[in-house]
Amino acid sequence: MGEHPHLLVHDKADNVGVVVIEGLTAGTEMLCVVTEDNSDFRLTAQADIPIGHKVALQDFAEGDTAIKYGEDIGKFVGSAEKGGHVHTHNLKTKRW
């Protein structure tokens, strides 16, 4: 059996992924799987990130757009580094 992914990315256009394991810690080299085509890549987690929370796949500045499922899900209200935690402290989603 192969290694289980740490992070799922839904669409090739996405710039954030979702943590799918418990207890992800800073410094972990994550196995990231793109569900659209089952490709994968590696990314180092820059923070402890809870399951279900998002991770930046690139560096973001305030005002940048987050893309998930190939669609605009919100705007960054703070910065995030590649591999960093993306949540309500730095992203205002269109859901609330």
Wavefront OBJ file of the C-alpha trace (Angstrom):
o trace
v 0.000 0.000 0.000
v 1.332 3.452 -0.910
v 1.803 6.473 1.264
v -1.355 8.296 2.321
v -1.648 11.925 1.202
v -1.430 14.754 3.720
v -3.088 17.301 1.449
v -5.735 17.143 -1.277
v -5.989 19.634 -4.132
v -9.175 19.325 -6.188
v -8.359 21.111 -9.433
v -5.147 21.962 -11.328
v -6.166 25.640 -11.135
v -6.381 25.610 -7.314
v -3.883 27.588 -5.260
v -4.940 26.159 -1.879
v -5.257 22.557 -0.716
v -6.983 20.882 2.250
v -5.252 18.964 5.051
v -6.646 15.409 5.262
v -4.701 14.006 8.227
v -4.798 14.707 11.963
v -1.832 16.325 13.662
v 0.019 17.881 10.713
v 3.039 19.693 12.124
v 5.353 22.400 10.829
v 8.268 21.005 8.842
v 6.351 17.965 7.545
v 7.039 17.204 3.900
v 3.469 16.688 2.717
v 2.410 14.350 -0.054
v -0.117 16.439 -1.996
v -2.518 14.747 -4.424
v -4.451 16.550 -7.172
v -7.758 14.665 -7.374
v -8.528 15.999 -10.874
v -5.840 13.816 -12.469
v -4.331 11.907 -9.513
v -0.980 13.656 -9.954
v 1.041 14.477 -6.860
v 3.707 16.830 -5.587
v 5.564 17.592 -2.351
v 5.243 20.686 -0.192
v 6.651 21.443 3.264
v 4.144 22.577 5.895
v 5.235 25.918 7.395
v 2.918 25.653 10.413
v 0.931 23.162 12.488
v -2.292 22.936 10.489
v -5.496 21.235 11.691
v -7.326 18.664 9.593
v -9.848 20.287 7.244
v -7.950 23.587 7.110
v -6.380 25.004 3.960
v -2.719 25.316 2.973
v -1.264 27.909 0.595
v 0.272 26.370 -2.535
v 2.034 29.656 -3.324
v 2.902 32.890 -1.536
v -0.088 35.206 -1.101
v -0.388 38.902 -0.333
v -3.386 40.780 1.033
v -5.948 41.181 -1.763
v -4.993 37.986 -3.606
v -7.722 35.515 -4.606
v -7.979 31.967 -3.242
v -8.950 29.328 -5.828
v -10.496 26.001 -4.742
v -12.475 23.569 -6.926
v -11.229 25.783 -9.785
v -13.325 28.707 -8.484
v -12.755 31.942 -6.575
v -13.624 31.162 -2.930
v -12.502 34.435 -1.364
v -9.890 37.109 -0.844
v -6.810 37.153 1.340
v -7.074 39.717 4.143
v -3.529 38.932 5.230
v -0.472 37.283 3.744
v 0.323 33.576 3.632
v 3.560 31.876 2.672
v 3.763 28.808 0.460
v 3.012 25.845 2.738
v 1.393 28.144 5.299
v -1.930 27.934 7.119
v -4.891 29.517 5.313
v -7.936 30.130 7.507
v -10.128 32.920 8.878
v -7.098 34.880 10.148
v -5.908 35.561 6.586
v -8.768 34.598 4.246
v -12.277 36.010 3.986
v -14.316 33.426 2.123
v -17.479 34.202 0.228
v -19.459 31.967 2.608
v -19.329 34.481 5.477
l 1 2 3 4 5 6 7 8 9 10 11 12 13 14 15 16 17 18 19 20 21 22 23 24 25 26 27 28 29 30 31 32 33 34 35 36 37 38 39 40 41 42 43 44 45 46 47 48 49 50 51 52 53 54 55 56 57 58 59 60 61 62 63 64 65 66 67 68 69 70 71 72 73 74 75 76 77 78 79 80 81 82 83 84 85 86 87 88 89 90 91 92 93 94 95 96
